[in-house]
Amino acid sequence: MVYAFSDWTQKLLIDGKRVDALSGRTFDTLDPSTGNVIARIAEADAADVDAAVRSARAAFEGDWGRMRASERGLLMLRLAELIRQNEDELVNLESLDSGKPVSAIRRQDLPAVIDTLVYYAGMADKINGQVIPARQDALTYTVREPLGVVGAIIPWNFPLMIGMWKIAPALACGCTVVLKPAEITPLTALRIGELALEAGFPAGTLNVVPGFGKIAGQAIVDHPDIDKVTFTGSPVVGRQILRGAAGNLKRVTLELGGKSANIIFPDADLDAAVKAAGAGIFFNTGQVCSAGSRILAHESIYDEVVERLAARANSTRIGDPRETSTAMGPLVSEVQMKRVLDYIEIGKNEGATLVAGGSRHGDVGYYVQPTVFADVEHEMRISQEEIFGPVATVIKFKDDEDALRIANGTVYSLAAGVWTGDIGRAHRFTRRLKAGTVWVNTYGPTDIRLPWGGARDSGFGREHGDMAVENFTEPKVVWINTGR
């Protein structure tokens, strides 16, 4: 399926209709593998966000809000089936817009989107309160009510998957959604909005307003009639959202950055550990919040880990993301490519040893070679700052305490990995690592049934599982006087 032609225009989705931005402005979305324009996108601003919020509020107070929970679940199942039926189109759109290899989207992202929808569809009519026997002369119980209108701001690295992580639980809880996809990857969000209408969702239940963060994103944060903001992105923007949300004390959930440690001990299965370490940093071209960008190797196996990881980097197949044999595609934009290349120069200047990659790949598109640095000191910027690209830093440690010091020595606490054959050490490290998720003898898998999130500069709150219900509902106490 071919979409790459610059006269293709995509409109906003507000109140069940595809509409131009009120200002008439548009912006281009590009194919990262070529730099060519794919389409023009209507550019939402504060006026468009306001229209979307009014539509979402009307749906919340009207058709969607009055719908039985089981009926909401059935509509979500219909949407899941439509996504299955349109899988090829969605895979191609996501690859075209983000540069992600089609094989990865088909293997991971699309199945996760469908799994998320089906999981929360089943949860829609199982959101319960409690009967709490506080006193003998009263019936006291709690109910969980939907918060209302949710502003969901999603990033460009996993547009389909992270978008559904926010849409599905919000809808299951009975909320309505104003979704702002990243301006550089808006296409699949708009298509999901169309499929939701085709599934039978009432107009206004899911609105999609592509635009720029400083304008459309800020309008969502500032809007007095949005009850909740859920955001995945950078810590810098997360702090701005917190400040803005204070205006009407709206609820906020933030899933932010990471600089995750992947710790390899001498008793680990080195073949498995290095293979997973390579995937943990080079998957999605390193554009993953939980990427294992800091690979900590015990001094007795350090040189071998570096050598094996460099070999994996050098053998990674880079190419057209629409080719099924491609393992690593381009970075999402020229800006991101330049950021990653700048960090590679910083690493060289800091004294780290470049053992693989380190340059742009080709001269068309936004490709960067898989890169490995050895002789990295814990205090270096390439060890402390989130690069968000295919750059592995390999750090030597002496013993367990040294590994813990290095692993916990950043402002992030999203994820970590431990590779060891010692079950006691595995348990000790899972207790002491500052991370929302710790993988042992694996790296990177997630599941919608398990809570996901971190602390400090990795944000706060948890997504996924039944914990997401807390993000989109408010508990209410009911006290009925029964007398004696």
Secondary structure as UniProt FT lines:
FT   TURN            6..7
FT   STRAND          9..10
FT   STRAND          12..14
FT   TURN            15..16
FT   STRAND          17..19
FT   TURN            22..23
FT   STRAND          26..30
FT   TURN            32..34
FT   STRAND          37..42
FT   HELIX           46..61
FT   HELIX           63..66
FT   HELIX           69..85
FT   HELIX           87..98
FT   HELIX           102..104
FT   HELIX           105..109
FT   HELIX           110..123
FT   TURN            124..125
FT   TURN            136..137
FT   STRAND          138..146
FT   STRAND          149..153
FT   HELIX           159..172
FT   TURN            173..174
FT   STRAND          176..180
FT   TURN            183..184
FT   HELIX           187..199
FT   TURN            203..204
FT   STRAND          206..208
FT   HELIX           213..217
FT   HELIX           218..222
FT   TURN            224..225
FT   STRAND          228..232
FT   HELIX           235..245
FT   TURN            246..249
FT   STRAND          251..255
FT   STRAND          261..264
FT   TURN            266..267
FT   HELIX           270..282
FT   HELIX           283..286
FT   TURN            289..290
FT   STRAND          294..298
FT   TURN            299..301
FT   HELIX           302..315
FT   TURN            321..322
FT   TURN            324..325
FT   HELIX           334..350
FT   STRAND          353..356
FT   STRAND          371..374
FT   TURN            378..379
FT   HELIX           381..384
FT   STRAND          391..397
FT   HELIX           400..407
FT   STRAND          415..419
FT   HELIX           423..432
FT   STRAND          437..440
FT   TURN            448..449
FT   TURN            457..458
FT   STRAND          459..460
FT   TURN            465..466
FT   HELIX           467..472
FT   STRAND          473..481
//
